[in-house]
Amino acid sequence: MVDEALRAKRIVRLRADMTDENPEAAALLEELGNVAKSIPFVAVYSWTDPDKPFTLADVFTRETLLKVLEQVAPSKPAPPTVAQAQGGVLPAPGTNGAASEPSDSQDETAQAPEASGGEHEANADDVWRPFSVEKVKALRSRGIPLVVDWTADW
């Protein structure tokens, strides 16, 4: 159910593996207020406010996560703003209303769907990509919704 929602909403998935030492992932956990670095922990970044992710720690239900995903990437695309409509800048497909311009200097995880064929299409097949701070920053800067899942195989 959750994977279906992630796929349908075209949310990029990153997995932060804490099985072995992972200083980058541990630092982001602390930055997000998880000082004890307890897992499981999930951060969900929205396209509307990528600087304030929703976080879920320790024990949470599937329904709670699905509600967060709906807030981050609503099922209905947001209509273009008046400024976008008047300025001729329409939202990029799959961005739920966020205008987007492709950039050749970004890696594939940071490009708009139309630029690479792209991230959202590739992510529709339940692919969990390895976590890196660079990927998180690039996706957040482009307003692409993403989820970071901290896990460990102990």
N, C-alpha and C positions, 0 to 999 in steps of 0.2 A: 504494500500500500504506500509506504513512504517512498520507495524507489520509483513507483509509478508517478507519484506527485512530483518528485524531483525531475523526472524525465519530461512530464507534461509541461511543467513550468520552466523547463530548460535552465535549471539551476546548476551551475558548475559545482562539482564535488571534489574536495581535496581531503585526503586522509593523512593525518599527522600521527605517525607510528611512534609510540613512546616505549616500545619493547626494549630498545637500546637507548643510550643517551642521545637526546635530540635537543641541543641547546636552543635552536631557533624556535621550535615548537613550545618548549618550556618557557621561553621569554614571552611569547605571545599569550600563553596561558596566564602568566602573571599580569601582563598588560590588561587583560580582560577581567582581572579581579580574582582569578583562581590562584591565589598565592600558594595554596597547599598542593597545587598541580594535580588535583584529584581527577580521575577519569572514570567513567566516560564523561566527556565534555563536548558540547557542540556549540559552534558560533555560526549564526546565519546572518549574512550581510545582505541588505536590500539594495535595490537600485536607487531608491529614493533618498536614503540616508546611509551611505556606505561607511560612515565614521562611527555609527552607533549600532553595532550588531546586537541581535537578540542572542542571549546565551542560555543554555540549558545544561545543568550540572547534575552529576550523580544519578539520581533516579527521576525519570520523567516518562510519561506515557507516549505512545504513538500518536494519540489524539492531540496532545500538547504540541508535539513537533509539527503535525499537520496544520494546526492553527497558526503556528509561527510561519510556516511556509506560505500559507494563504496571505498573511500580512505582508510578507516580503515580496511575493510575486502573485498578485491577485489573478484569479482565473480569467477575469475579463480584462483585456488591455485598457489602460488608461487612455482617454481621448487626448489628442494633441492640445497643447496649451494655445491660447489666443496668439501669443507671440510666435509660436512655431507655425501656426496656420498662416498668419499674416506675413511672416518672414519667408515662407516657402520651405521651411525646414520641417519635414515630417519625421515622426519617429521611425527608427530603423525597425525592420521586422523582428519580432521576438524580444523587443526591449520594453514592452508594456508602457510605451509612451516616452521613453528617454531617447532624445535625438543622439545619433552616434555618427562619428566620422572614422573610417578606417585609418590605421597607421601602419606603414610598412616597417617601422622601427621596433614594433612590439613583437614578442613571440606569439605563437599560435593561441595560447591561452588568453591573451589580452586583445586579440583582434575581434572586431565585430563579426557577426555571423556571415555577412555578405562579403567580407574581406578574405576569408580563408575557406569558406565553404562550411563551416568553421567550428568554432568551439562548441556552440550549442548543438549542432548536428552530431558532432563526435561524442558529445556528452550524453546524447539521448540513448546510448546503448549501455547504460549502467556502468560506465567507466568511472572508477574512483582514481583520481590522479594523485601522485605523491605531493605532499605539502612542501611548499617553500614560501618564505616571506616574500620573495620577489613576485611569485604568482599571485599571492593575496593582494599585494600592493597594486600590481598591474590591473587585476580584475576590478578592484575597488575604484581605482582611478577612472575606469571606463564605465562605472555604474552597472557592471554585470553582477547579477545576484549569484552568491556562492555560499556554500556550506563547508565548514571545516569540522571534521570529526576526529577528535583525539582518541586513539585506541592503543591497546597493547596486547600482545600475544604472550602472556606469561604462563 
